[in-house]
Each structure stands twice: as structure tokens, then as C-alpha cells.
């Protein structure tokens, strides 16, 4: 039997959730800034960066939509990397780590 304090989320997100949200937010912001300053990114990269930025904000607010958005964005990236056999890259490692972090904090999301 669970008590009331175990059922309610804590007032402050866990450190794991804050770190995951901050990483996503920072990656998205970096991509958006690089596009706006240098204009070197294409439309797909801009949409990917915007989705990371929004998912970081939603995760910080403990929304499951942020987790779904992050997993969808990184899932598509991971599938593209697997299709091109680029699995031994830093980008693929970051993709796997982010997806695992989002899955690790999934219980805290509403």
C-alpha cells in the first residue's frame, strides 16, 4: 500500500530530470543559435534543434510530451545513423545516452 507522499510528485524535479532537461535545452539552443548566427544549418537541423529545445522545456515542467518529443527526435536520428552504419560515432553515443536518460526519468513525468 502506498502512502499519499509516495503518490504525489515532489515539489522540485529530481536532479536526473533537471540534468536531462538542461542537456536537451542546451543542445537545442546551440543548434538554433548556430543557425541564426552562421546560417549553415538546413531546415531538418533547425526543426531538430527546435524540437530539442521545446522538449527540454517540457521535461523541466514534467510533461510526458517532452519525453515523447525527445525520444521521437533522437529515435529518428538513431535510425538514420543505423541505416548509414554510423554507429561508432560520438553523435550516436549522445543519442543513446539521451534516450536512456529520458527513459530513466519517465516515471516522474505526468
Biopython code that builds the backbone (N, CA, C, O; Angstrom):
import numpy as np
from Bio.PDB.StructureBuilder import StructureBuilder

atoms = [
    (1, "UNK", "N", (0.843, -1.178, 0.000)),
    (1, "UNK", "CA", (0.000, 0.000, 0.000)),
    (1, "UNK", "C", (0.885, 1.236, 0.000)),
    (1, "UNK", "O", (1.837, 1.328, 0.775)),
    (2, "UNK", "N", (0.571, 2.175, -0.862)),
    (2, "UNK", "CA", (1.384, 3.388, -0.949)),
    (2, "UNK", "C", (0.766, 4.494, -0.117)),
    (2, "UNK", "O", (-0.451, 4.569, 0.053)),
    (3, "UNK", "N", (1.613, 5.329, 0.382)),
    (3, "UNK", "CA", (1.130, 6.470, 1.162)),
    (3, "UNK", "C", (0.894, 7.637, 0.225)),
    (3, "UNK", "O", (1.252, 7.584, -0.951)),
    (4, "UNK", "N", (0.298, 8.675, 0.745)),
    (4, "UNK", "CA", (-0.012, 9.845, -0.058)),
    (4, "UNK", "C", (1.259, 10.532, -0.554)),
    (4, "UNK", "O", (1.280, 11.055, -1.668)),
    (5, "UNK", "N", (2.306, 10.539, 0.248)),
    (5, "UNK", "CA", (3.541, 11.197, -0.179)),
    (5, "UNK", "C", (4.234, 10.431, -1.290)),
    (5, "UNK", "O", (4.972, 11.031, -2.072)),
    (6, "UNK", "N", (4.020, 9.125, -1.386)),
    (6, "UNK", "CA", (4.612, 8.356, -2.472)),
    (6, "UNK", "C", (3.850, 8.551, -3.776)),
    (6, "UNK", "O", (4.428, 8.392, -4.852)),
    (7, "UNK", "N", (2.567, 8.893, -3.706)),
    (7, "UNK", "CA", (1.770, 9.073, -4.897)),
    (7, "UNK", "C", (1.966, 10.446, -5.529)),
    (7, "UNK", "O", (1.931, 10.572, -6.753)),
    (8, "UNK", "N", (2.168, 11.451, -4.730)),
    (8, "UNK", "CA", (2.309, 12.804, -5.243)),
    (8, "UNK", "C", (3.743, 13.071, -5.676)),
    (8, "UNK", "O", (4.681, 12.651, -4.998)),
    (9, "UNK", "N", (3.925, 13.766, -6.798)),
    (9, "UNK", "CA", (5.290, 14.116, -7.190)),
    (9, "UNK", "C", (5.857, 15.159, -6.243)),
    (9, "UNK", "O", (5.119, 15.956, -5.662)),
    (10, "UNK", "N", (7.153, 15.146, -6.096)),
    (10, "UNK", "CA", (7.774, 16.113, -5.208)),
    (10, "UNK", "C", (7.636, 17.498, -5.802)),
    (10, "UNK", "O", (7.376, 17.649, -6.996)),
    (11, "UNK", "N", (7.809, 18.502, -4.974)),
    (11, "UNK", "CA", (7.651, 19.877, -5.428)),
    (11, "UNK", "C", (8.746, 20.265, -6.411)),
    (11, "UNK", "O", (8.533, 21.110, -7.279)),
    (12, "UNK", "N", (9.894, 19.664, -6.281)),
    (12, "UNK", "CA", (11.021, 20.005, -7.143)),
    (12, "UNK", "C", (11.425, 18.771, -7.954)),
    (12, "UNK", "O", (11.496, 17.667, -7.416)),
    (13, "UNK", "N", (11.690, 18.962, -9.251)),
    (13, "UNK", "CA", (12.112, 17.810, -10.056)),
    (13, "UNK", "C", (13.428, 17.229, -9.553)),
    (13, "UNK", "O", (14.235, 17.932, -8.943)),
    (14, "UNK", "N", (13.635, 15.957, -9.810)),
    (14, "UNK", "CA", (14.865, 15.311, -9.373)),
    (14, "UNK", "C", (16.056, 15.862, -10.150)),
    (14, "UNK", "O", (15.899, 16.499, -11.192)),
    (15, "UNK", "N", (17.231, 15.608, -9.628)),
    (15, "UNK", "CA", (18.453, 16.080, -10.285)),
    (15, "UNK", "C", (18.601, 15.447, -11.676)),
    (15, "UNK", "O", (19.030, 16.102, -12.626)),
    (16, "UNK", "N", (18.240, 14.170, -11.776)),
    (16, "UNK", "CA", (18.327, 13.464, -13.054)),
    (16, "UNK", "C", (17.433, 14.127, -14.104)),
    (16, "UNK", "O", (17.831, 14.288, -15.258)),
    (17, "UNK", "N", (16.223, 14.507, -13.692)),
    (17, "UNK", "CA", (15.296, 15.161, -14.603)),
    (17, "UNK", "C", (15.799, 16.547, -14.991)),
    (17, "UNK", "O", (15.702, 16.937, -16.154)),
    (18, "UNK", "N", (16.330, 17.286, -14.036)),
    (18, "UNK", "CA", (16.853, 18.619, -14.347)),
    (18, "UNK", "C", (18.043, 18.547, -15.284)),
    (18, "UNK", "O", (18.165, 19.373, -16.189)),
    (19, "UNK", "N", (18.932, 17.566, -15.083)),
    (19, "UNK", "CA", (20.098, 17.417, -15.951)),
    (19, "UNK", "C", (19.659, 17.038, -17.363)),
    (19, "UNK", "O", (20.162, 17.593, -18.340)),
    (20, "UNK", "N", (18.727, 16.099, -17.474)),
    (20, "UNK", "CA", (18.237, 15.688, -18.785)),
    (20, "UNK", "C", (17.586, 16.858, -19.514)),
    (20, "UNK", "O", (17.852, 17.086, -20.694)),
    (21, "UNK", "N", (16.738, 17.593, -18.814)),
    (21, "UNK", "CA", (16.065, 18.740, -19.431)),
    (21, "UNK", "C", (17.072, 19.812, -19.842)),
    (21, "UNK", "O", (16.933, 20.419, -20.904)),
    (22, "UNK", "N", (18.075, 20.046, -19.016)),
    (22, "UNK", "CA", (19.081, 21.056, -19.331)),
    (22, "UNK", "C", (19.919, 20.653, -20.532)),
    (22, "UNK", "O", (20.238, 21.493, -21.373)),
    (23, "UNK", "N", (20.277, 19.380, -20.622)),
    (23, "UNK", "CA", (21.061, 18.910, -21.771)),
    (23, "UNK", "C", (20.258, 19.089, -23.059)),
    (23, "UNK", "O", (20.782, 19.596, -24.051)),
    (24, "UNK", "N", (18.999, 18.680, -23.048)),
    (24, "UNK", "CA", (18.163, 18.825, -24.239)),
    (24, "UNK", "C", (17.989, 20.298, -24.606)),
    (24, "UNK", "O", (18.114, 20.669, -25.773)),
    (25, "UNK", "N", (17.704, 21.125, -23.619)),
    (25, "UNK", "CA", (17.516, 22.547, -23.849)),
    (25, "UNK", "C", (18.786, 23.180, -24.429)),
    (25, "UNK", "O", (18.722, 23.967, -25.373)),
    (26, "UNK", "N", (19.935, 22.829, -23.854)),
    (26, "UNK", "CA", (21.204, 23.401, -24.317)),
    (26, "UNK", "C", (21.551, 22.937, -25.729)),
    (26, "UNK", "O", (22.022, 23.734, -26.541)),
    (27, "UNK", "N", (21.325, 21.658, -26.030)),
    (27, "UNK", "CA", (21.583, 21.164, -27.389)),
    (27, "UNK", "C", (20.689, 21.874, -28.402)),
    (27, "UNK", "O", (21.143, 22.268, -29.476)),
    (28, "UNK", "N", (19.427, 22.029, -28.053)),
    (28, "UNK", "CA", (18.502, 22.719, -28.952)),
    (28, "UNK", "C", (18.862, 24.180, -29.130)),
    (28, "UNK", "O", (18.837, 24.697, -30.247)),
    (29, "UNK", "N", (19.194, 24.845, -28.043)),
    (29, "UNK", "CA", (19.568, 26.258, -28.116)),
    (29, "UNK", "C", (20.844, 26.450, -28.915)),
    (29, "UNK", "O", (20.950, 27.403, -29.688)),
    (30, "UNK", "N", (21.808, 25.568, -28.745)),
    (30, "UNK", "CA", (23.054, 25.651, -29.507)),
    (30, "UNK", "C", (22.783, 25.507, -31.000)),
    (30, "UNK", "O", (23.345, 26.247, -31.807)),
    (31, "UNK", "N", (21.934, 24.570, -31.368)),
    (31, "UNK", "CA", (21.592, 24.399, -32.776)),
    (31, "UNK", "C", (20.864, 25.598, -33.348)),
    (31, "UNK", "O", (21.137, 26.012, -34.475)),
    (32, "UNK", "N", (19.932, 26.163, -32.577)),
    (32, "UNK", "CA", (19.195, 27.329, -33.064)),
    (32, "UNK", "C", (20.095, 28.552, -33.185)),
    (32, "UNK", "O", (19.976, 29.316, -34.143)),
    (33, "UNK", "N", (20.990, 28.743, -32.226)),
    (33, "UNK", "CA", (21.916, 29.878, -32.282)),
    (33, "UNK", "C", (22.881, 29.725, -33.448)),
    (33, "UNK", "O", (23.174, 30.695, -34.147)),
    (34, "UNK", "N", (23.375, 28.517, -33.661)),
    (34, "UNK", "CA", (24.302, 28.319, -34.774)),
    (34, "UNK", "C", (23.613, 28.579, -36.111)),
    (34, "UNK", "O", (24.235, 29.089, -37.043)),
    (35, "UNK", "N", (22.348, 28.234, -36.204)),
    (35, "UNK", "CA", (21.628, 28.511, -37.448)),
    (35, "UNK", "C", (21.410, 30.009, -37.623)),
    (35, "UNK", "O", (21.597, 30.543, -38.717)),
    (36, "UNK", "N", (21.018, 30.686, -36.551)),
    (36, "UNK", "CA", (20.716, 32.110, -36.681)),
    (36, "UNK", "C", (21.975, 32.955, -36.880)),
    (36, "UNK", "O", (21.922, 33.984, -37.554)),
    (37, "UNK", "N", (23.099, 32.541, -36.308)),
    (37, "UNK", "CA", (24.332, 33.320, -36.439)),
    (37, "UNK", "C", (25.035, 33.029, -37.756)),
    (37, "UNK", "O", (25.390, 33.951, -38.490)),
    (38, "UNK", "N", (25.238, 31.749, -38.057)),
    (38, "UNK", "CA", (26.016, 31.387, -39.245)),
    (38, "UNK", "C", (25.142, 31.012, -40.435)),
    (38, "UNK", "O", (25.592, 31.092, -41.578)),
    (39, "UNK", "N", (23.918, 30.608, -40.187)),
    (39, "UNK", "CA", (23.021, 30.238, -41.270)),
    (39, "UNK", "C", (23.476, 29.018, -42.050)),
    (39, "UNK", "O", (23.141, 28.866, -43.225)),
    (40, "UNK", "N", (24.239, 28.146, -41.398)),
    (40, "UNK", "CA", (24.789, 26.997, -42.105)),
    (40, "UNK", "C", (23.895, 25.770, -42.043)),
    (40, "UNK", "O", (24.104, 24.825, -42.804)),
    (41, "UNK", "N", (22.918, 25.758, -41.169)),
    (41, "UNK", "CA", (22.098, 24.564, -40.995)),
    (41, "UNK", "C", (20.950, 24.549, -41.999)),
    (41, "UNK", "O", (20.507, 25.595, -42.474)),
    (42, "UNK", "N", (20.484, 23.365, -42.309)),
    (42, "UNK", "CA", (19.348, 23.239, -43.204)),
    (42, "UNK", "C", (18.065, 23.163, -42.391)),
    (42, "UNK", "O", (18.093, 23.243, -41.163)),
    (43, "UNK", "N", (16.959, 23.010, -43.070)),
    (43, "UNK", "CA", (15.660, 23.009, -42.412)),
    (43, "UNK", "C", (15.512, 21.841, -41.444)),
    (43, "UNK", "O", (14.944, 22.010, -40.365)),
    (44, "UNK", "N", (16.011, 20.661, -41.805)),
    (44, "UNK", "CA", (15.876, 19.498, -40.931)),
    (44, "UNK", "C", (16.612, 19.711, -39.608)),
    (44, "UNK", "O", (16.105, 19.370, -38.539)),
    (45, "UNK", "N", (17.811, 20.279, -39.698)),
    (45, "UNK", "CA", (18.579, 20.532, -38.479)),
    (45, "UNK", "C", (17.891, 21.574, -37.606)),
    (45, "UNK", "O", (17.913, 21.468, -36.380)),
    (46, "UNK", "N", (17.283, 22.573, -38.226)),
    (46, "UNK", "CA", (16.585, 23.609, -37.466)),
    (46, "UNK", "C", (15.369, 23.030, -36.756)),
    (46, "UNK", "O", (15.125, 23.349, -35.592)),
    (47, "UNK", "N", (14.608, 22.189, -37.434)),
    (47, "UNK", "CA", (13.444, 21.549, -36.809)),
    (47, "UNK", "C", (13.894, 20.628, -35.685)),
    (47, "UNK", "O", (13.260, 20.586, -34.631)),
    (48, "UNK", "N", (14.979, 19.889, -35.894)),
    (48, "UNK", "CA", (15.529, 19.011, -34.859)),
    (48, "UNK", "C", (15.951, 19.830, -33.641)),
    (48, "UNK", "O", (15.645, 19.450, -32.511)),
    (49, "UNK", "N", (16.645, 20.942, -33.852)),
    (49, "UNK", "CA", (17.082, 21.785, -32.745)),
    (49, "UNK", "C", (15.898, 22.390, -32.006)),
    (49, "UNK", "O", (15.898, 22.464, -30.778)),
    (50, "UNK", "N", (14.898, 22.818, -32.751)),
    (50, "UNK", "CA", (13.704, 23.383, -32.119)),
    (50, "UNK", "C", (12.973, 22.330, -31.300)),
    (50, "UNK", "O", (12.467, 22.630, -30.218)),
    (51, "UNK", "N", (12.910, 21.096, -31.802)),
    (51, "UNK", "CA", (12.245, 20.032, -31.040)),
    (51, "UNK", "C", (13.015, 19.698, -29.765)),
    (51, "UNK", "O", (12.406, 19.402, -28.737)),
    (52, "UNK", "N", (14.343, 19.743, -29.819)),
    (52, "UNK", "CA", (15.132, 19.509, -28.601)),
    (52, "UNK", "C", (14.918, 20.621, -27.587)),
    (52, "UNK", "O", (14.784, 20.361, -26.392)),
    (53, "UNK", "N", (14.885, 21.848, -28.059)),
    (53, "UNK", "CA", (14.678, 22.993, -27.177)),
    (53, "UNK", "C", (13.322, 22.891, -26.480)),
    (53, "UNK", "O", (13.229, 23.062, -25.264)),
    (54, "UNK", "N", (12.273, 22.612, -27.255)),
    (54, "UNK", "CA", (10.925, 22.506, -26.688)),
    (54, "UNK", "C", (10.817, 21.300, -25.755)),
    (54, "UNK", "O", (10.183, 21.385, -24.703)),
    (55, "UNK", "N", (11.431, 20.182, -26.133)),
    (55, "UNK", "CA", (11.350, 19.007, -25.262)),
    (55, "UNK", "C", (12.081, 19.244, -23.944)),
    (55, "UNK", "O", (11.646, 18.746, -22.906)),
    (56, "UNK", "N", (13.170, 19.985, -23.966)),
    (56, "UNK", "CA", (13.856, 20.339, -22.722)),
    (56, "UNK", "C", (12.974, 21.178, -21.813)),
    (56, "UNK", "O", (12.938, 20.962, -20.602)),
    (57, "UNK", "N", (12.259, 22.143, -22.402)),
    (57, "UNK", "CA", (11.353, 22.966, -21.601)),
    (57, "UNK", "C", (10.196, 22.147, -21.042)),
    (57, "UNK", "O", (9.814, 22.311, -19.883)),
    (58, "UNK", "N", (9.642, 21.266, -21.867)),
    (58, "UNK", "CA", (8.529, 20.436, -21.402)),
    (58, "UNK", "C", (8.967, 19.427, -20.341)),
    (58, "UNK", "O", (8.222, 19.156, -19.399)),
    (59, "UNK", "N", (10.157, 18.876, -20.486)),
    (59, "UNK", "CA", (10.657, 17.952, -19.465)),
    (59, "UNK", "C", (10.862, 18.668, -18.139)),
    (59, "UNK", "O", (10.591, 18.112, -17.074)),
    (60, "UNK", "N", (11.333, 19.885, -18.207)),
    (60, "UNK", "CA", (11.542, 20.652, -16.975)),
    (60, "UNK", "C", (10.219, 20.841, -16.231)),
    (60, "UNK", "O", (10.185, 20.899, -15.002)),
    (61, "UNK", "N", (9.122, 20.936, -17.005)),
    (61, "UNK", "CA", (7.788, 21.058, -16.410)),
    (61, "UNK", "C", (7.145, 19.705, -16.141)),
    (61, "UNK", "O", (5.977, 19.631, -15.759)),
    (62, "UNK", "N", (7.909, 18.635, -16.341)),
    (62, "UNK", "CA", (7.471, 17.256, -16.111)),
    (62, "UNK", "C", (6.344, 16.816, -17.024)),
    (62, "UNK", "O", (5.438, 16.105, -16.587)),
    (63, "UNK", "N", (6.382, 17.214, -18.249)),
    (63, "UNK", "CA", (5.361, 16.817, -19.215)),
    (63, "UNK", "C", (5.830, 15.618, -20.025)),
    (63, "UNK", "O", (6.963, 15.588, -20.505)),
    (64, "UNK", "N", (4.955, 14.633, -20.174)),
    (64, "UNK", "CA", (5.306, 13.458, -20.967)),
    (64, "UNK", "C", (5.499, 13.813, -22.431)),
    (64, "UNK", "O", (6.219, 13.122, -23.151)),
    (65, "UNK", "N", (4.863, 14.883, -22.872)),
    (65, "UNK", "CA", (5.025, 15.312, -24.264)),
    (65, "UNK", "C", (6.490, 15.651, -24.548)),
    (65, "UNK", "O", (6.973, 15.424, -25.657)),
    (66, "UNK", "N", (7.188, 16.184, -23.567)),
    (66, "UNK", "CA", (8.611, 16.469, -23.739)),
    (66, "UNK", "C", (9.423, 15.198, -23.916)),
    (66, "UNK", "O", (10.343, 15.154, -24.733)),
    (67, "UNK", "N", (9.090, 14.172, -23.159)),
    (67, "UNK", "CA", (9.780, 12.898, -23.298)),
    (67, "UNK", "C", (9.500, 12.238, -24.634)),
    (67, "UNK", "O", (10.400, 11.690, -25.271)),
    (68, "UNK", "N", (8.241, 12.296, -25.053)),
    (68, "UNK", "CA", (7.874, 11.717, -26.343)),
    (68, "UNK", "C", (8.578, 12.460, -27.478)),
    (68, "UNK", "O", (9.079, 11.838, -28.415)),
    (69, "UNK", "N", (8.613, 13.787, -27.392)),
    (69, "UNK", "CA", (9.263, 14.592, -28.425)),
    (69, "UNK", "C", (10.763, 14.307, -28.489)),
    (69, "UNK", "O", (11.329, 14.189, -29.575)),
    (70, "UNK", "N", (11.400, 14.199, -27.334)),
    (70, "UNK", "CA", (12.845, 13.920, -27.309)),
    (70, "UNK", "C", (13.142, 12.531, -27.867)),
    (70, "UNK", "O", (14.072, 12.366, -28.657)),
    (71, "UNK", "N", (12.359, 11.534, -27.462)),
    (71, "UNK", "CA", (12.592, 10.180, -27.953)),
    (71, "UNK", "C", (12.307, 10.095, -29.450)),
    (71, "UNK", "O", (13.014, 9.394, -30.174)),
    (72, "UNK", "N", (11.282, 10.800, -29.921)),
    (72, "UNK", "CA", (10.985, 10.793, -31.356)),
    (72, "UNK", "C", (12.111, 11.447, -32.150)),
    (72, "UNK", "O", (12.531, 10.925, -33.183)),
    (73, "UNK", "N", (12.600, 12.585, -31.669)),
    (73, "UNK", "CA", (13.666, 13.290, -32.393)),
    (73, "UNK", "C", (14.947, 12.465, -32.412)),
    (73, "UNK", "O", (15.565, 12.287, -33.462)),
    (74, "UNK", "N", (15.337, 11.970, -31.253)),
    (74, "UNK", "CA", (16.565, 11.183, -31.199)),
    (74, "UNK", "C", (16.369, 9.795, -31.794)),
    (74, "UNK", "O", (17.325, 9.189, -32.278)),
    (75, "UNK", "N", (15.138, 9.283, -31.764)),
    (75, "UNK", "CA", (14.874, 7.999, -32.399)),
    (75, "UNK", "C", (15.065, 8.067, -33.898)),
    (75, "UNK", "O", (15.644, 7.165, -34.503)),
    (76, "UNK", "N", (14.574, 9.143, -34.496)),
    (76, "UNK", "CA", (14.765, 9.307, -35.946)),
    (76, "UNK", "C", (16.238, 9.493, -36.281)),
    (76, "UNK", "O", (16.718, 8.979, -37.291)),
    (77, "UNK", "N", (16.947, 10.219, -35.445)),
    (77, "UNK", "CA", (18.380, 10.396, -35.656)),
    (77, "UNK", "C", (19.102, 9.058, -35.527)),
    (77, "UNK", "O", (19.972, 8.734, -36.334)),
    (78, "UNK", "N", (18.738, 8.290, -34.513)),
    (78, "UNK", "CA", (19.361, 6.978, -34.318)),
    (78, "UNK", "C", (19.090, 6.027, -35.464)),
    (78, "UNK", "O", (19.974, 5.279, -35.881)),
    (79, "UNK", "N", (17.859, 6.057, -35.979)),
    (79, "UNK", "CA", (17.518, 5.195, -37.112)),
    (79, "UNK", "C", (18.327, 5.598, -38.348)),
    (79, "UNK", "O", (18.814, 4.743, -39.087)),
    (80, "UNK", "N", (18.463, 6.903, -38.562)),
    (80, "UNK", "CA", (19.259, 7.365, -39.704)),
    (80, "UNK", "C", (20.722, 6.960, -39.545)),
    (80, "UNK", "O", (21.372, 6.584, -40.520)),
    (81, "UNK", "N", (21.240, 7.035, -38.321)),
    (81, "UNK", "CA", (22.634, 6.644, -38.089)),
    (81, "UNK", "C", (22.813, 5.137, -38.253)),
    (81, "UNK", "O", (23.837, 4.687, -38.768)),
    (82, "UNK", "N", (21.830, 4.361, -37.820)),
    (82, "UNK", "CA", (21.913, 2.914, -38.017)),
    (82, "UNK", "C", (21.824, 2.552, -39.500)),
    (82, "UNK", "O", (22.499, 1.633, -39.964)),
    (83, "UNK", "N", (20.990, 3.281, -40.235)),
    (83, "UNK", "CA", (20.838, 2.997, -41.662)),
    (83, "UNK", "C", (22.122, 3.290, -42.439)),
    (83, "UNK", "O", (22.440, 2.611, -43.416)),
    (84, "UNK", "N", (22.847, 4.304, -41.992)),
    (84, "UNK", "CA", (24.102, 4.642, -42.673)),
    (84, "UNK", "C", (25.302, 3.956, -42.038)),
    (84, "UNK", "O", (26.447, 4.199, -42.418)),
    (85, "UNK", "N", (25.022, 3.094, -41.062)),
    (85, "UNK", "CA", (26.064, 2.337, -40.349)),
    (85, "UNK", "C", (27.073, 3.232, -39.632)),
    (85, "UNK", "O", (28.256, 2.906, -39.539)),
    (86, "UNK", "N", (26.584, 4.368, -39.128)),
    (86, "UNK", "CA", (27.439, 5.291, -38.391)),
    (86, "UNK", "C", (27.196, 5.121, -36.893)),
    (86, "UNK", "O", (26.838, 6.074, -36.199)),
    (87, "UNK", "N", (27.395, 3.892, -36.402)),
    (87, "UNK", "CA", (27.087, 3.613, -35.005)),
    (87, "UNK", "C", (28.286, 3.797, -34.079)),
    (87, "UNK", "O", (28.122, 3.803, -32.859)),
    (88, "UNK", "N", (29.455, 3.942, -34.621)),
    (88, "UNK", "CA", (30.635, 4.134, -33.784)),
    (88, "UNK", "C", (31.068, 5.601, -33.784)),
    (88, "UNK", "O", (32.252, 5.913, -33.905)),
    (89, "UNK", "N", (30.085, 6.490, -33.647)),
    (89, "UNK", "CA", (30.382, 7.916, -33.640)),
    (89, "UNK", "C", (29.959, 8.523, -32.307)),
    (89, "UNK", "O", (29.204, 7.918, -31.546)),
    (90, "UNK", "N", (30.445, 9.698, -32.044)),
    (90, "UNK", "CA", (30.085, 10.414, -30.824)),
    (90, "UNK", "C", (28.608, 10.791, -30.860)),
    (90, "UNK", "O", (27.927, 10.743, -29.835)),
    (91, "UNK", "N", (28.116, 11.164, -32.029)),
    (91, "UNK", "CA", (26.712, 11.544, -32.150)),
    (91, "UNK", "C", (25.784, 10.385, -31.795)),
    (91, "UNK", "O", (24.760, 10.586, -31.143)),
    (92, "UNK", "N", (26.135, 9.191, -32.215)),
    (92, "UNK", "CA", (25.301, 8.026, -31.884)),
    (92, "UNK", "C", (25.354, 7.749, -30.382)),
    (92, "UNK", "O", (24.338, 7.391, -29.787)),
    (93, "UNK", "N", (26.508, 7.908, -29.771)),
    (93, "UNK", "CA", (26.626, 7.702, -28.320)),
    (93, "UNK", "C", (25.778, 8.718, -27.565)),
    (93, "UNK", "O", (25.118, 8.368, -26.586)),
    (94, "UNK", "N", (25.788, 9.973, -28.011)),
    (94, "UNK", "CA", (24.967, 11.011, -27.376)),
    (94, "UNK", "C", (23.490, 10.668, -27.544)),
    (94, "UNK", "O", (22.700, 10.843, -26.616)),
    (95, "UNK", "N", (23.121, 10.183, -28.715)),
    (95, "UNK", "CA", (21.733, 9.798, -28.968)),
    (95, "UNK", "C", (21.283, 8.713, -28.001)),
    (95, "UNK", "O", (20.203, 8.812, -27.418)),
    (96, "UNK", "N", (22.088, 7.695, -27.828)),
    (96, "UNK", "CA", (21.733, 6.597, -26.927)),
    (96, "UNK", "C", (21.654, 7.083, -25.478)),
    (96, "UNK", "O", (20.739, 6.700, -24.749)),
    (97, "UNK", "N", (22.591, 7.911, -25.060)),
    (97, "UNK", "CA", (22.596, 8.418, -23.679)),
    (97, "UNK", "C", (21.364, 9.269, -23.408)),
    (97, "UNK", "O", (20.746, 9.131, -22.353)),
    (98, "UNK", "N", (20.995, 10.141, -24.333)),
    (98, "UNK", "CA", (19.824, 10.989, -24.125)),
    (98, "UNK", "C", (18.551, 10.156, -24.042)),
    (98, "UNK", "O", (17.711, 10.400, -23.175)),
    (99, "UNK", "N", (18.399, 9.190, -24.916)),
    (99, "UNK", "CA", (17.202, 8.336, -24.878)),
    (99, "UNK", "C", (17.151, 7.570, -23.555)),
    (99, "UNK", "O", (16.082, 7.447, -22.956)),
    (100, "UNK", "N", (18.279, 7.061, -23.100)),
    (100, "UNK", "CA", (18.306, 6.349, -21.814)),
    (100, "UNK", "C", (17.990, 7.281, -20.648)),
    (100, "UNK", "O", (17.302, 6.879, -19.709)),
    (101, "UNK", "N", (18.481, 8.515, -20.693)),
    (101, "UNK", "CA", (18.167, 9.484, -19.634)),
    (101, "UNK", "C", (16.674, 9.808, -19.608)),
    (101, "UNK", "O", (16.073, 9.884, -18.536)),
    (102, "UNK", "N", (16.082, 9.996, -20.770)),
    (102, "UNK", "CA", (14.648, 10.286, -20.819)),
    (102, "UNK", "C", (13.850, 9.098, -20.288)),
    (102, "UNK", "O", (12.882, 9.283, -19.550)),
    (103, "UNK", "N", (14.242, 7.895, -20.654)),
    (103, "UNK", "CA", (13.546, 6.709, -20.148)),
    (103, "UNK", "C", (13.732, 6.546, -18.640)),
    (103, "UNK", "O", (12.848, 6.034, -17.953)),
    (104, "UNK", "N", (14.882, 6.981, -18.128)),
    (104, "UNK", "CA", (15.143, 6.858, -16.689)),
    (104, "UNK", "C", (14.266, 7.804, -15.857)),
    (104, "UNK", "O", (13.963, 7.500, -14.703)),
    (105, "UNK", "N", (13.857, 8.937, -16.422)),
    (105, "UNK", "CA", (13.042, 9.882, -15.671)),
    (105, "UNK", "C", (11.561, 9.797, -16.049)),
    (105, "UNK", "O", (10.763, 10.634, -15.629)),
    (106, "UNK", "N", (11.200, 8.796, -16.832)),
    (106, "UNK", "CA", (9.831, 8.702, -17.350)),
    (106, "UNK", "C", (8.795, 8.649, -16.223)),
    (106, "UNK", "O", (7.705, 9.200, -16.376)),
    (107, "UNK", "N", (9.101, 8.012, -15.120)),
    (107, "UNK", "CA", (8.125, 7.888, -14.008)),
    (107, "UNK", "C", (7.784, 9.227, -13.379)),
    (107, "UNK", "O", (6.710, 9.381, -12.796)),
    (108, "UNK", "N", (8.673, 10.188, -13.486)),
    (108, "UNK", "CA", (8.422, 11.498, -12.889)),
    (108, "UNK", "C", (7.527, 12.382, -13.756)),
    (108, "UNK", "O", (7.046, 13.419, -13.298)),
    (109, "UNK", "N", (7.307, 11.980, -14.994)),
    (109, "UNK", "CA", (6.547, 12.817, -15.915)),
    (109, "UNK", "C", (5.061, 12.572, -15.767)),
    (109, "UNK", "O", (4.630, 11.476, -15.408)),
    (110, "UNK", "N", (4.284, 13.604, -16.047)),
    (110, "UNK", "CA", (2.821, 13.447, -15.986)),
    (110, "UNK", "C", (2.207, 13.807, -17.314)),
    (110, "UNK", "O", (0.988, 13.741, -17.469)),
]
sb = StructureBuilder()
sb.init_structure("model")
sb.init_model(0)
sb.init_chain("A")
sb.init_seg("    ")
for serial, (resi, resn, name, xyz) in enumerate(atoms, 1):
    if name == "N":
        sb.init_residue(resn, " ", resi, " ")
    sb.init_atom(name, np.array(xyz, "f"), 0.0, 1.0, " ", f" {name:<3s}", serial, name[0])
structure = sb.get_structure()
